[in-house]
Amino acid sequence: MYIVAIAWLYVVVLMSLTEASWVAGVATFFLYGVFPLSVLLYLMGTPQRRRNRQRREASDQPPPSP
C-alpha cells in the first residue's frame, strides 16, 4: 500500500514542478497529493486500527472462568 502512495507522491511532485508559478505548484502538491492521499491512507488503515483496538480490549479483560 505504501509503495503506491510513494509512487503517487512522486507523480504529484513532478506535476507540481511543471506549474507556471510556485503558488500553483504548492496548490497542486497539496490538492492532488497530500490531502487525498492522507484521506485514502486513513480509510485504508481503519480495519487495522479496529483489530488493534479489539486486541487491546481483549487483553485487558480477564479470561472467562470455566
Secondary structure, 3 states (H helix, E strand, C coil): CHHHHHHHHHHHHHHHHCCCCHHHHHHHHHHHHHHHHHHHHHHHCHHHHHHHHHHHHHHHCCCCCC
